[in-house]
Amino acid sequence: MARIKLKDIRHAYTANPASDADYALKRVDHVFEDGGAYALLGPSGCGKTTLLNIISGLLRPSEGAILFDSQDVTDLATEERNIAQVFQFPVVYDTMTVYDNLAFPLRNRGVPEDEVARRVREVIAMLGLEGQARRRARGLTSDEKQKISLGRGLVRADVNAILFDEPLTVIDPHLKWQLRTQLKELHHRFGHTMVYVTHDQTEALTFADTVVVMYEGEVVQFGTPEELFERPSHTFVGYFIGSPGMNLLPARVEGRTAHLGSQTIELPGAPGALGAKRLELGIRPEFVRLGREGMPVSIRKVEDIGRKKIVHVELEGENIAAVIDEDLEVPAEPRVSFDPAHLSLYADSWRVEMEARP
Ligand SMILES: Nc1ncnc2c1ncn2[C@@H]1O[C@H](COP(=O)(O)OP(=O)(O)OP(=O)(O)O)[C@@H](O)[C@H]1O
């Protein structure tokens, strides 16, 4: 297994990129630690597959270098990088049995047969394929075939990394949760460096220790699931992560006071110089208090989501979502306040740190 360093990587599909807009990857400079579980998360077209292909060697970056531990692999082909890959659609040999499909990557490298048997049995057990081990792959469902593809990725102990590109796309929804959990267990057990591409936040947050959120060719946050929730670095992370996402409200700021229309809100600290940047206050729906205290609002819609309710209100012409307990009564003249510890400020979409009060 290896530590993967992406050093000032940029990539453009056009021949003579002139501006940032011409780059599918604007600049990526991050380290994926040895044995870590990473998810690349973002909407379609943000550059996830481009980055994964740069790690696997399918694509050579226009600029920058990629290192596996201290070895510069930028110019090495995929086969020379010693990585395993799992794609969206199953890659299995139909005429082979499940067992032989899983044994193939090991036998190919001359691993002794007793070691093959030990590894393959372990993977078969983890994926719950015991009943199918001696069956040919041809007759299996696409779920089962994709489990074999996952198994083939996981069976080798000596790989530098395992790369997954939306591996659960063909999996039946009720099995997805089970497989995600199994992958997490396999990661703990085998300790591979894993990079998992997805546009699904639940997949990313359940699988990864570190989530790499991408947006328009940039990494906008590289953090734990808790950090993405508590301290989104960019407004995109705020509204992409969470359900519903973070409320973002245009604001003016003077000293420690934010103005939302005619309302004022005390900030938890003083932001530094903000210049002429576009400012927004961010507050997650979980930290909006709805009651008799605070700023007057009008109710737009109430959604029941089990033990909680999402109440959509209007404040100074802006829509805000609040998540409240199911049994909390909404007063006749509702007001909202924001938990100051969970207020964020964004300038031109990027988070601004606020100096704590003395
Ligand atoms: N071979 C290519 N030639 C030209 N442009 C490309 C090529 N592959 C990707 N792009 C462009 O690069 C950008 C990033 O694409 P990429 O496939 O990396 O995004 P993604 O986040 O993986 O999206 P998806 O989830 O849809 O696969 C997009 O604007 C895409 O149109």
The ligand as an SDF file (V2000), in Angstrom:
LIG
                    3D

 31 33  0  0  0  0  0  0  0  0999 V2000
  -12.0540   12.8920  -22.9000 N   0  0  0  0  0  0  0  0  0  0  0  0
  -12.5100   14.1310  -22.6650 C   0  0  0  0  0  0  0  0  0  0  0  0
  -12.3610   15.1080  -23.5830 N   0  0  0  0  0  0  0  0  0  0  0  0
  -12.7790   16.3650  -23.3400 C   0  0  0  0  0  0  0  0  0  0  0  0
  -13.3820   16.7540  -22.2010 N   0  0  0  0  0  0  0  0  0  0  0  0
  -13.5590   15.8210  -21.2500 C   0  0  0  0  0  0  0  0  0  0  0  0
  -13.1410   14.4680  -21.4310 C   0  0  0  0  0  0  0  0  0  0  0  0
  -13.4490   13.7700  -20.3040 N   0  0  0  0  0  0  0  0  0  0  0  0
  -14.0270   14.6540  -19.4660 C   0  0  0  0  0  0  0  0  0  0  0  0
  -14.1100   15.8800  -20.0300 N   0  0  0  0  0  0  0  0  0  0  0  0
  -14.6660   17.0960  -19.3990 C   0  0  0  0  0  0  0  0  0  0  0  0
  -13.9480   17.3270  -18.1970 O   0  0  0  0  0  0  0  0  0  0  0  0
  -14.8170   17.7410  -17.1500 C   0  0  0  0  0  0  0  0  0  0  0  0
  -14.6970   16.7820  -15.9730 C   0  0  0  0  0  0  0  0  0  0  0  0
  -15.2050   15.5230  -16.3730 O   0  0  0  0  0  0  0  0  0  0  0  0
  -15.1490   14.2200  -15.4530 P   0  0  0  0  0  0  0  0  0  0  0  0
  -15.6390   13.0540  -16.2510 O   0  0  0  0  0  0  0  0  0  0  0  0
  -13.8100   14.1160  -14.8120 O   0  0  0  0  0  0  0  0  0  0  0  0
  -16.2160   14.5970  -14.3310 O   0  0  0  0  0  0  0  0  0  0  0  0
  -16.9680   13.6450  -13.2870 P   0  0  0  0  0  0  0  0  0  0  0  0
  -17.0570   14.4500  -12.0470 O   0  0  0  0  0  0  0  0  0  0  0  0
  -16.3060   12.3330  -13.2140 O   0  0  0  0  0  0  0  0  0  0  0  0
  -18.4010   13.5070  -13.9430 O   0  0  0  0  0  0  0  0  0  0  0  0
  -19.3670   12.2060  -14.0400 P   0  0  0  0  0  0  0  0  0  0  0  0
  -19.8690   11.9700  -12.6510 O   0  0  0  0  0  0  0  0  0  0  0  0
  -20.4350   12.6600  -14.9820 O   0  0  0  0  0  0  0  0  0  0  0  0
  -18.5110   11.0980  -14.5910 O   0  0  0  0  0  0  0  0  0  0  0  0
  -16.2090   17.8010  -17.7690 C   0  0  0  0  0  0  0  0  0  0  0  0
  -16.4520   19.1420  -18.1700 O   0  0  0  0  0  0  0  0  0  0  0  0
  -16.1200   16.8990  -18.9790 C   0  0  0  0  0  0  0  0  0  0  0  0
  -16.9960   17.3200  -19.9930 O   0  0  0  0  0  0  0  0  0  0  0  0
  1  2  1  0
  2  3  1  0
  2  7  2  0
  3  4  2  0
  4  5  1  0
  5  6  2  0
  6  7  1  0
  6 10  1  0
  7  8  1  0
  8  9  2  0
  9 10  1  0
 10 11  1  0
 11 12  1  0
 11 30  1  0
 12 13  1  0
 13 14  1  0
 13 28  1  0
 14 15  1  0
 15 16  1  0
 16 17  2  0
 16 18  1  0
 16 19  1  0
 19 20  1  0
 20 21  2  0
 20 22  1  0
 20 23  1  0
 23 24  1  0
 24 25  2  0
 24 26  1  0
 24 27  1  0
 28 29  1  0
 28 30  1  0
 30 31  1  0
M  END
$$$$
